[in-house]
Amino acid sequence: MSEADINRAKAEAAAAKERLLNSAQALQARLKPASLASDAWDKTREASESAASSAARAISNRPVAASAAAIGVAALVARKPIARLIARLRGRDQ
């Protein structure tokens, strides 16, 4: 091996080391808890905005179906109070 080959190999090794260090620093920055939380928040916000706009389009396209679905969900959520109300009304009728 000549002196030039050795110098070229040292330069290539130094460049590879620099690339590796830069990659490690970039990875450390991406893996910081604050960075991860920020990325998660951004993705969640984008997904909820997309879902909200899709829901708004669906509601505007089919308002009757959307109203029926909302009533069904409300009845499901409030089924116990509704059942108690019906039981009380039946008790008064008898």
N, CA, C and O atoms as CSV, one atom per row, in Angstrom:
chain,resi,resn,atom,element,x,y,z
A,1,MET,N,N,0.842,-1.178,0.000
A,1,MET,CA,C,0.000,0.000,0.000
A,1,MET,C,C,0.882,1.234,0.000
A,1,MET,O,O,1.895,1.314,0.695
A,2,SER,N,N,0.462,2.171,-0.792
A,2,SER,CA,C,1.247,3.403,-0.871
A,2,SER,C,C,0.761,4.387,0.184
A,2,SER,O,O,-0.276,4.183,0.815
A,3,GLU,N,N,1.504,5.422,0.356
A,3,GLU,CA,C,1.165,6.489,1.314
A,3,GLU,C,C,-0.163,7.151,0.919
A,3,GLU,O,O,-0.965,7.508,1.782
A,4,ALA,N,N,-0.384,7.308,-0.378
A,4,ALA,CA,C,-1.624,7.924,-0.872
A,4,ALA,C,C,-2.826,7.046,-0.537
A,4,ALA,O,O,-3.881,7.558,-0.163
A,5,ASP,N,N,-2.676,5.718,-0.670
A,5,ASP,CA,C,-3.764,4.799,-0.344
A,5,ASP,C,C,-4.117,4.873,1.144
A,5,ASP,O,O,-5.288,4.864,1.522
A,6,ILE,N,N,-3.086,4.946,1.965
A,6,ILE,CA,C,-3.295,5.027,3.406
A,6,ILE,C,C,-4.000,6.329,3.767
A,6,ILE,O,O,-4.930,6.329,4.574
A,7,ASN,N,N,-3.567,7.429,3.179
A,7,ASN,CA,C,-4.199,8.732,3.441
A,7,ASN,C,C,-5.647,8.754,2.969
A,7,ASN,O,O,-6.519,9.307,3.639
A,8,ARG,N,N,-5.898,8.147,1.804
A,8,ARG,CA,C,-7.270,8.090,1.269
A,8,ARG,C,C,-8.153,7.234,2.192
A,8,ARG,O,O,-9.300,7.598,2.450
A,9,ALA,N,N,-7.642,6.119,2.683
A,9,ALA,CA,C,-8.395,5.261,3.600
A,9,ALA,C,C,-8.679,5.985,4.905
A,9,ALA,O,O,-9.773,5.855,5.456
A,10,LYS,N,N,-7.706,6.750,5.413
A,10,LYS,CA,C,-7.928,7.530,6.637
A,10,LYS,C,C,-8.996,8.590,6.423
A,10,LYS,O,O,-9.834,8.825,7.294
A,11,ALA,N,N,-8.962,9.228,5.263
A,11,ALA,CA,C,-9.962,10.258,4.955
A,11,ALA,C,C,-11.353,9.636,4.844
A,11,ALA,O,O,-12.331,10.202,5.332
A,12,GLU,N,N,-11.439,8.475,4.205
A,12,GLU,CA,C,-12.729,7.793,4.090
A,12,GLU,C,C,-13.235,7.355,5.458
A,12,GLU,O,O,-14.431,7.445,5.734
A,13,ALA,N,N,-12.343,6.884,6.307
A,13,ALA,CA,C,-12.735,6.472,7.661
A,13,ALA,C,C,-13.223,7.672,8.460
A,13,ALA,O,O,-14.212,7.574,9.187
A,14,ALA,N,N,-12.537,8.800,8.331
A,14,ALA,CA,C,-12.949,10.010,9.050
A,14,ALA,C,C,-14.316,10.489,8.561
A,14,ALA,O,O,-15.154,10.907,9.359
A,15,ALA,N,N,-14.533,10.426,7.255
A,15,ALA,CA,C,-15.823,10.845,6.695
A,15,ALA,C,C,-16.942,9.909,7.171
A,15,ALA,O,O,-18.035,10.363,7.509
A,16,ALA,N,N,-16.662,8.599,7.196
A,16,ALA,CA,C,-17.657,7.639,7.663
A,16,ALA,C,C,-17.960,7.864,9.140
A,16,ALA,O,O,-19.113,7.771,9.561
A,17,LYS,N,N,-16.935,8.157,9.922
A,17,LYS,CA,C,-17.130,8.430,11.348
A,17,LYS,C,C,-17.988,9.675,11.539
A,17,LYS,O,O,-18.867,9.699,12.400
A,18,GLU,N,N,-17.738,10.692,10.750
A,18,GLU,CA,C,-18.517,11.931,10.838
A,18,GLU,C,C,-19.981,11.685,10.473
A,18,GLU,O,O,-20.883,12.205,11.129
A,19,ARG,N,N,-20.213,10.891,9.427
A,19,ARG,CA,C,-21.590,10.557,9.035
A,19,ARG,C,C,-22.292,9.775,10.142
A,19,ARG,O,O,-23.461,10.023,10.436
A,20,LEU,N,N,-21.586,8.844,10.747
A,20,LEU,CA,C,-22.154,8.054,11.824
A,20,LEU,C,C,-22.500,8.935,13.026
A,20,LEU,O,O,-23.570,8.786,13.615
A,21,LEU,N,N,-21.614,9.836,13.385
A,21,LEU,CA,C,-21.886,10.740,14.505
A,21,LEU,C,C,-23.072,11.650,14.212
A,21,LEU,O,O,-23.905,11.890,15.085
A,22,ASN,N,N,-23.148,12.154,12.989
A,22,ASN,CA,C,-24.281,13.005,12.609
A,22,ASN,C,C,-25.596,12.220,12.670
A,22,ASN,O,O,-26.613,12.738,13.132
A,23,SER,N,N,-25.569,10.972,12.201
A,23,SER,CA,C,-26.770,10.137,12.249
A,23,SER,C,C,-27.175,9.862,13.691
A,23,SER,O,O,-28.361,9.894,14.020
A,24,ALA,N,N,-26.197,9.591,14.555
A,24,ALA,CA,C,-26.490,9.320,15.968
A,24,ALA,C,C,-27.079,10.558,16.643
A,24,ALA,O,O,-28.009,10.445,17.441
A,25,GLN,N,N,-26.546,11.726,16.329
A,25,GLN,CA,C,-27.084,12.962,16.913
A,25,GLN,C,C,-28.501,13.224,16.424
A,25,GLN,O,O,-29.357,13.636,17.207
A,26,ALA,N,N,-28.759,12.992,15.147
A,26,ALA,CA,C,-30.108,13.185,14.614
A,26,ALA,C,C,-31.084,12.205,15.267
A,26,ALA,O,O,-32.218,12.566,15.581
A,27,LEU,N,N,-30.639,10.975,15.467
A,27,LEU,CA,C,-31.486,9.973,16.109
A,27,LEU,C,C,-31.775,10.353,17.559
A,27,LEU,O,O,-32.904,10.207,18.027
A,28,GLN,N,N,-30.764,10.838,18.266
A,28,GLN,CA,C,-30.980,11.276,19.647
A,28,GLN,C,C,-31.992,12.404,19.707
A,28,GLN,O,O,-32.838,12.428,20.601
A,29,ALA,N,N,-31.919,13.336,18.773
A,29,ALA,CA,C,-32.865,14.459,18.754
A,29,ALA,C,C,-34.285,13.962,18.496
A,29,ALA,O,O,-35.240,14.462,19.092
A,30,ARG,N,N,-34.422,12.986,17.615
A,30,ARG,CA,C,-35.755,12.464,17.299
A,30,ARG,C,C,-36.328,11.632,18.427
A,30,ARG,O,O,-37.548,11.528,18.557
A,31,LEU,N,N,-35.468,11.033,19.253
A,31,LEU,CA,C,-35.941,10.152,20.321
A,31,LEU,C,C,-36.111,10.849,21.659
A,31,LEU,O,O,-36.402,10.189,22.657
A,32,LYS,N,N,-35.939,12.155,21.709
A,32,LYS,CA,C,-36.180,12.884,22.955
A,32,LYS,C,C,-37.669,12.810,23.274
A,32,LYS,O,O,-38.500,12.897,22.370
A,33,PRO,N,N,-38.015,12.650,24.551
A,33,PRO,CA,C,-39.436,12.553,24.913
A,33,PRO,C,C,-40.266,13.739,24.423
A,33,PRO,O,O,-41.398,13.555,23.976
A,34,ALA,N,N,-39.728,14.930,24.500
A,34,ALA,CA,C,-40.485,16.100,24.040
A,34,ALA,C,C,-40.743,16.024,22.543
A,34,ALA,O,O,-41.821,16.389,22.073
A,35,SER,N,N,-39.761,15.553,21.802
A,35,SER,CA,C,-39.917,15.431,20.353
A,35,SER,C,C,-40.939,14.348,20.012
A,35,SER,O,O,-41.776,14.531,19.128
A,36,LEU,N,N,-40.866,13.215,20.720
A,36,LEU,CA,C,-41.825,12.142,20.484
A,36,LEU,C,C,-43.241,12.583,20.826
A,36,LEU,O,O,-44.185,12.274,20.099
A,37,ALA,N,N,-43.389,13.306,21.934
A,37,ALA,CA,C,-44.716,13.785,22.333
A,37,ALA,C,C,-45.254,14.786,21.321
A,37,ALA,O,O,-46.439,14.766,20.987
A,38,SER,N,N,-44.392,15.648,20.841
A,38,SER,CA,C,-44.811,16.632,19.844
A,38,SER,C,C,-45.260,15.943,18.557
A,38,SER,O,O,-46.285,16.308,17.980
A,39,ASP,N,N,-44.498,14.952,18.109
A,39,ASP,CA,C,-44.879,14.216,16.901
A,39,ASP,C,C,-46.205,13.503,17.090
A,39,ASP,O,O,-47.059,13.518,16.203
A,40,ALA,N,N,-46.377,12.877,18.249
A,40,ALA,CA,C,-47.633,12.169,18.526
A,40,ALA,C,C,-48.803,13.145,18.556
A,40,ALA,O,O,-49.872,12.847,18.021
A,41,TRP,N,N,-48.613,14.300,19.172
A,41,TRP,CA,C,-49.668,15.304,19.239
A,41,TRP,C,C,-50.037,15.788,17.846
A,41,TRP,O,O,-51.218,15.927,17.529
A,42,ASP,N,N,-49.026,16.047,17.005
A,42,ASP,CA,C,-49.289,16.507,15.645
A,42,ASP,C,C,-50.068,15.470,14.847
A,42,ASP,O,O,-51.015,15.809,14.137
A,43,LYS,N,N,-49.670,14.206,14.965
A,43,LYS,CA,C,-50.378,13.148,14.226
A,43,LYS,C,C,-51.807,12.983,14.723
A,43,LYS,O,O,-52.724,12.775,13.930
A,44,THR,N,N,-51.996,13.077,16.037
A,44,THR,CA,C,-53.336,12.959,16.607
A,44,THR,C,C,-54.218,14.112,16.150
A,44,THR,O,O,-55.382,13.916,15.801
A,45,ARG,N,N,-53.654,15.316,16.153
A,45,ARG,CA,C,-54.408,16.496,15.725
A,45,ARG,C,C,-54.802,16.373,14.257
A,45,ARG,O,O,-55.940,16.669,13.893
A,46,GLU,N,N,-53.870,15.938,13.414
A,46,GLU,CA,C,-54.179,15.780,11.998
A,46,GLU,C,C,-55.265,14.717,11.783
A,46,GLU,O,O,-56.167,14.900,10.965
A,47,ALA,N,N,-55.171,13.620,12.514
A,47,ALA,CA,C,-56.167,12.557,12.368
A,47,ALA,C,C,-57.534,13.023,12.834
A,47,ALA,O,O,-58.541,12.711,12.198
A,48,SER,N,N,-57.587,13.767,13.940
A,48,SER,CA,C,-58.891,14.225,14.429
A,48,SER,C,C,-59.470,15.296,13.518
A,48,SER,O,O,-60.686,15.358,13.338
A,49,GLU,N,N,-58.624,16.138,12.944
A,49,GLU,CA,C,-59.126,17.128,11.983
A,49,GLU,C,C,-59.696,16.434,10.753
A,49,GLU,O,O,-60.737,16.834,10.230
A,50,SER,N,N,-59.011,15.399,10.300
A,50,SER,CA,C,-59.485,14.651,9.141
A,50,SER,C,C,-60.804,13.949,9.450
A,50,SER,O,O,-61.723,13.950,8.630
A,51,ALA,N,N,-60.892,13.350,10.634
A,51,ALA,CA,C,-62.127,12.673,11.021
A,51,ALA,C,C,-63.277,13.667,11.154
A,51,ALA,O,O,-64.403,13.377,10.749
A,52,ALA,N,N,-62.995,14.832,11.719
A,52,ALA,CA,C,-64.040,15.846,11.878
A,52,ALA,C,C,-64.538,16.346,10.527
A,52,ALA,O,O,-65.741,16.520,10.332
A,53,SER,N,N,-63.618,16.576,9.598
A,53,SER,CA,C,-64.060,17.051,8.286
A,53,SER,C,C,-64.820,15.957,7.542
A,53,SER,O,O,-65.781,16.249,6.830
A,54,SER,N,N,-64.403,14.706,7.699
A,54,SER,CA,C,-65.144,13.606,7.076
A,54,SER,C,C,-66.541,13.488,7.672
A,54,SER,O,O,-67.517,13.281,6.950
A,55,ALA,N,N,-66.630,13.622,8.988
A,55,ALA,CA,C,-67.935,13.555,9.643
A,55,ALA,C,C,-68.826,14.709,9.197
A,55,ALA,O,O,-70.019,14.519,8.962
A,56,ALA,N,N,-68.256,15.888,9.082
A,56,ALA,CA,C,-69.042,17.046,8.640
A,56,ALA,C,C,-69.561,16.840,7.221
A,56,ALA,O,O,-70.707,17.173,6.920
A,57,ARG,N,N,-68.718,16.293,6.351
A,57,ARG,CA,C,-69.167,16.007,4.974
A,57,ARG,C,C,-70.270,14.962,4.970
A,57,ARG,O,O,-71.251,15.091,4.237
A,58,ALA,N,N,-70.111,13.923,5.789
A,58,ALA,CA,C,-71.123,12.864,5.833
A,58,ALA,C,C,-72.440,13.404,6.363
A,58,ALA,O,O,-73.505,13.061,5.849
A,59,ILE,N,N,-72.378,14.237,7.376
A,59,ILE,CA,C,-73.601,14.817,7.944
A,59,ILE,C,C,-74.281,15.726,6.938
A,59,ILE,O,O,-75.504,15.700,6.806
A,60,SER,N,N,-73.499,16.530,6.225
A,60,SER,CA,C,-74.121,17.430,5.251
A,60,SER,C,C,-74.692,16.662,4.063
A,60,SER,O,O,-75.662,17.106,3.449
A,61,ASN,N,N,-74.101,15.519,3.733
A,61,ASN,CA,C,-74.618,14.719,2.617
A,61,ASN,C,C,-75.871,13.948,2.995
A,61,ASN,O,O,-76.760,13.774,2.161
A,62,ARG,N,N,-75.962,13.479,4.248
A,62,ARG,CA,C,-77.106,12.665,4.684
A,62,ARG,C,C,-77.563,13.107,6.069
A,62,ARG,O,O,-77.294,12.416,7.052
A,63,PRO,N,N,-78.248,14.245,6.167
A,63,PRO,CA,C,-78.619,14.754,7.485
A,63,PRO,C,C,-79.627,13.865,8.226
A,63,PRO,O,O,-79.571,13.779,9.452
A,64,VAL,N,N,-80.534,13.209,7.520
A,64,VAL,CA,C,-81.528,12.364,8.176
A,64,VAL,C,C,-80.847,11.144,8.799
A,64,VAL,O,O,-81.122,10.792,9.946
A,65,ALA,N,N,-79.976,10.516,8.052
A,65,ALA,CA,C,-79.259,9.346,8.569
A,65,ALA,C,C,-78.367,9.743,9.736
A,65,ALA,O,O,-78.261,9.008,10.717
A,66,ALA,N,N,-77.732,10.892,9.635
A,66,ALA,CA,C,-76.867,11.359,10.725
A,66,ALA,C,C,-77.686,11.639,11.979
A,66,ALA,O,O,-77.256,11.322,13.088
A,67,SER,N,N,-78.857,12.228,11.807
A,67,SER,CA,C,-79.724,12.492,12.967
A,67,SER,C,C,-80.194,11.188,13.601
A,67,SER,O,O,-80.222,11.065,14.825
A,68,ALA,N,N,-80.561,10.224,12.778
A,68,ALA,CA,C,-81.001,8.929,13.302
A,68,ALA,C,C,-79.864,8.247,14.063
A,68,ALA,O,O,-80.093,7.650,15.115
A,69,ALA,N,N,-78.655,8.333,13.541
A,69,ALA,CA,C,-77.505,7.737,14.222
A,69,ALA,C,C,-77.243,8.439,15.547
A,69,ALA,O,O,-76.944,7.784,16.546
A,70,ALA,N,N,-77.351,9.762,15.568
A,70,ALA,CA,C,-77.133,10.513,16.804
A,70,ALA,C,C,-78.180,10.154,17.854
A,70,ALA,O,O,-77.863,10.020,19.036
A,71,ILE,N,N,-79.418,10.000,17.420
A,71,ILE,CA,C,-80.479,9.610,18.353
A,71,ILE,C,C,-80.213,8.204,18.889
A,71,ILE,O,O,-80.408,7.947,20.077
A,72,GLY,N,N,-79.771,7.301,18.028
A,72,GLY,CA,C,-79.450,5.947,18.463
A,72,GLY,C,C,-78.319,5.919,19.480
A,72,GLY,O,O,-78.390,5.191,20.469
A,73,VAL,N,N,-77.284,6.702,19.244
A,73,VAL,CA,C,-76.164,6.767,20.192
A,73,VAL,C,C,-76.619,7.372,21.507
A,73,VAL,O,O,-76.253,6.882,22.576
A,74,ALA,N,N,-77.413,8.430,21.440
A,74,ALA,CA,C,-77.910,9.063,22.669
A,74,ALA,C,C,-78.776,8.081,23.457
A,74,ALA,O,O,-78.681,8.021,24.683
A,75,ALA,N,N,-79.614,7.316,22.769
A,75,ALA,CA,C,-80.454,6.333,23.458
A,75,ALA,C,C,-79.602,5.232,24.090
A,75,ALA,O,O,-79.901,4.765,25.189
A,76,LEU,N,N,-78.562,4.828,23.406
A,76,LEU,CA,C,-77.662,3.808,23.953
A,76,LEU,C,C,-76.955,4.320,25.204
A,76,LEU,O,O,-76.845,3.603,26.199
A,77,VAL,N,N,-76.482,5.549,25.150
A,77,VAL,CA,C,-75.770,6.127,26.288
A,77,VAL,C,C,-76.722,6.319,27.469
A,77,VAL,O,O,-76.341,6.097,28.619
A,78,ALA,N,N,-77.947,6.728,27.187
A,78,ALA,CA,C,-78.898,7.043,28.260
A,78,ALA,C,C,-79.903,5.920,28.492
A,78,ALA,O,O,-81.007,6.186,28.965
A,79,ARG,N,N,-79.559,4.682,28.176
A,79,ARG,CA,C,-80.527,3.594,28.268
A,79,ARG,C,C,-80.991,3.325,29.693
A,79,ARG,O,O,-82.166,3.025,29.905
A,80,LYS,N,N,-80.106,3.424,30.668
A,80,LYS,CA,C,-80.515,3.156,32.048
A,80,LYS,C,C,-81.475,4.228,32.573
A,80,LYS,O,O,-82.509,3.883,33.145
A,81,PRO,N,N,-81.168,5.511,32.397
A,81,PRO,CA,C,-82.143,6.518,32.840
A,81,PRO,C,C,-83.482,6.414,32.103
A,81,PRO,O,O,-84.537,6.651,32.691
A,82,ILE,N,N,-83.435,6.063,30.835
A,82,ILE,CA,C,-84.678,5.902,30.069
A,82,ILE,C,C,-85.471,4.719,30.614
A,82,ILE,O,O,-86.692,4.800,30.748
A,83,ALA,N,N,-84.785,3.620,30.929
A,83,ALA,CA,C,-85.469,2.445,31.483
A,83,ALA,C,C,-86.092,2.771,32.831
A,83,ALA,O,O,-87.212,2.346,33.117
A,84,ARG,N,N,-85.368,3.532,33.672
A,84,ARG,CA,C,-85.937,3.921,34.975
A,84,ARG,C,C,-87.158,4.812,34.788
A,84,ARG,O,O,-88.142,4.667,35.513
A,85,LEU,N,N,-87.110,5.710,33.848
A,85,LEU,CA,C,-88.244,6.592,33.574
A,85,LEU,C,C,-89.453,5.782,33.118
A,85,LEU,O,O,-90.573,6.022,33.569
A,86,ILE,N,N,-89.226,4.834,32.232
A,86,ILE,CA,C,-90.329,4.001,31.752
A,86,ILE,C,C,-90.907,3.167,32.894
A,86,ILE,O,O,-92.123,3.017,33.003
A,87,ALA,N,N,-90.041,2.631,33.738
A,87,ALA,CA,C,-90.512,1.840,34.887
A,87,ALA,C,C,-91.338,2.707,35.826
A,87,ALA,O,O,-92.376,2.261,36.315
A,88,ARG,N,N,-90.905,3.926,36.086
A,88,ARG,CA,C,-91.682,4.825,36.960
A,88,ARG,C,C,-93.020,5.173,36.331
A,88,ARG,O,O,-94.038,5.214,37.023
A,89,LEU,N,N,-93.030,5.424,35.026
A,89,LEU,CA,C,-94.291,5.752,34.361
A,89,LEU,C,C,-95.250,4.556,34.381
A,89,LEU,O,O,-96.456,4.738,34.548
A,90,ARG,N,N,-94.738,3.366,34.217
A,90,ARG,CA,C,-95.587,2.173,34.284
A,90,ARG,C,C,-96.139,1.974,35.690
A,90,ARG,O,O,-97.277,1.533,35.853
A,91,GLY,N,N,-95.365,2.285,36.677
A,91,GLY,CA,C,-95.814,2.137,38.072
A,91,GLY,C,C,-96.935,3.093,38.391
A,91,GLY,O,O,-97.828,2.759,39.169
A,92,ARG,N,N,-96.907,4.247,37.820
A,92,ARG,CA,C,-97.961,5.232,38.082
A,92,ARG,C,C,-99.254,4.868,37.383
A,92,ARG,O,O,-100.343,5.145,37.885
A,93,ASP,N,N,-99.124,4.227,36.189
A,93,ASP,CA,C,-100.322,3.864,35.433
A,93,ASP,C,C,-101.105,2.749,36.107
A,93,ASP,O,O,-102.319,2.669,35.923
A,94,GLN,N,N,-100.462,1.895,36.874
A,94,GLN,CA,C,-101.144,0.727,37.439
A,94,GLN,C,C,-101.866,1.035,38.682
A,94,GLN,O,O,-102.487,0.149,39.270
